[in-house]
Amino acid sequence: MLKNKLSYMNLLDSDGQVSMLYGVRSTPMKMLIGKDGNLVAAALGYRDWKQDEFIQLIDTLVNE
């Protein structure tokens, strides 16, 4: 993500609206939301986002 100079947002869903919209079932939950607002990928619990599969997914999304 550093090579593309991307940043990401951490959100606190204090009223539960986003959880209901995207179907969050537990925390922590990480989601990748596409430019169109649709859910692209989700992961329950801890994930090491430096793994090749996640880096490739993010690179693919950035280059769309």
Contact map, one row per residue, 1 for C-alpha under 8 A:
1111111000000000000000000000000000000000000000000000001001000000
1111110000000000000000000000000000000000000000000000000000000000
1111110000000000000000000000000000000000000000000000000000000000
1111110000000000000000000000000000000000000000000000000000000000
1111111000000000000000000000000000000000000000000000000000000000
1111111100000000000000000000000000000000000000000000000000000000
1000111110000000000000000000000000000000000000000000000000000000
0000011111000000000000000000000000000000000000000000000000000000
0000001111100000000000000000000000000000000000000000000000000000
0000000111110000000000000000000000000000000000000000000000000000
0000000011111000000000000000000000000000000000000000000000000000
0000000001111100000000000000000000000000000000000000000000000000
0000000000111111111000000000000000000000000000000000000000000000
0000000000011111000000000000000000000000000000000000000000000000
0000000000001111100000000000000000000000000000000000000000000000
0000000000001111111100000000000000000000000000000000000000000000
0000000000001011111110000000000000000000000000000000000000000000
0000000000001001111111000000000000000000000000000000000000000000
0000000000001001111111111000000000000000000000000000000000000000
0000000000000001111111110000000000000000000000000000000000000000
0000000000000000111111100000000000000000000000000000000000000000
0000000000000000011111110000000000000010000000000000000000000000
0000000000000000001111111000000000000000000000000000000000000000
0000000000000000001101111110100000000000000000000000000000000000
0000000000000000001000111110000000000000000000000000000000000000
0000000000000000000000011111100000000000000100000000000000000000
0000000000000000000000011111100000000000000110000000000000000000
0000000000000000000000000111110000000000000111000000000000000000
0000000000000000000000010111111000000000011111000000000000000000
0000000000000000000000000001111100000000011110000000000000000000
0000000000000000000000000000111110000011111000000000000000000000
0000000000000000000000000000011111000011110000000000000000000000
0000000000000000000000000000001111111111100000000000000000000000
0000000000000000000000000000000111111111000000000000000000001000
0000000000000000000000000000000011111100000000000000000000000000
0000000000000000000000000000000011111100000000000000000000000000
0000000000000000000000000000000011111110000000000000000000000000
0000000000000000000000000000000011111111000000000000000000000000
0000000000000000000001000000001111001111110000000000000000000000
0000000000000000000000000000001111000111110000000000000000000000
0000000000000000000000000000001110000011111000000000000000000000
0000000000000000000000000000111100000011111100000000000000000000
0000000000000000000000000000111000000000111111100000000000000000
0000000000000000000000000111110000000000011111100000000000000000
0000000000000000000000000011110000000000001111100000000000000000
0000000000000000000000000001100000000000001111110000000000000000
0000000000000000000000000000000000000000001111111000000000000000
0000000000000000000000000000000000000000000001111110000000000000
0000000000000000000000000000000000000000000000111110011000000000
0000000000000000000000000000000000000000000000011111011000000000
0000000000000000000000000000000000000000000000011111111000000000
0000000000000000000000000000000000000000000000000111111100000000
0000000000000000000000000000000000000000000000000011111110000000
0000000000000000000000000000000000000000000000001111111111000000
1000000000000000000000000000000000000000000000001111111111100000
0000000000000000000000000000000000000000000000000001111111110000
0000000000000000000000000000000000000000000000000000111111111000
1000000000000000000000000000000000000000000000000000011111111100
0000000000000000000000000000000000000000000000000000001111111110
0000000000000000000000000000000000000000000000000000000111111111
0000000000000000000000000000000001000000000000000000000011111111
0000000000000000000000000000000000000000000000000000000001111111
0000000000000000000000000000000000000000000000000000000000111111
0000000000000000000000000000000000000000000000000000000000011111
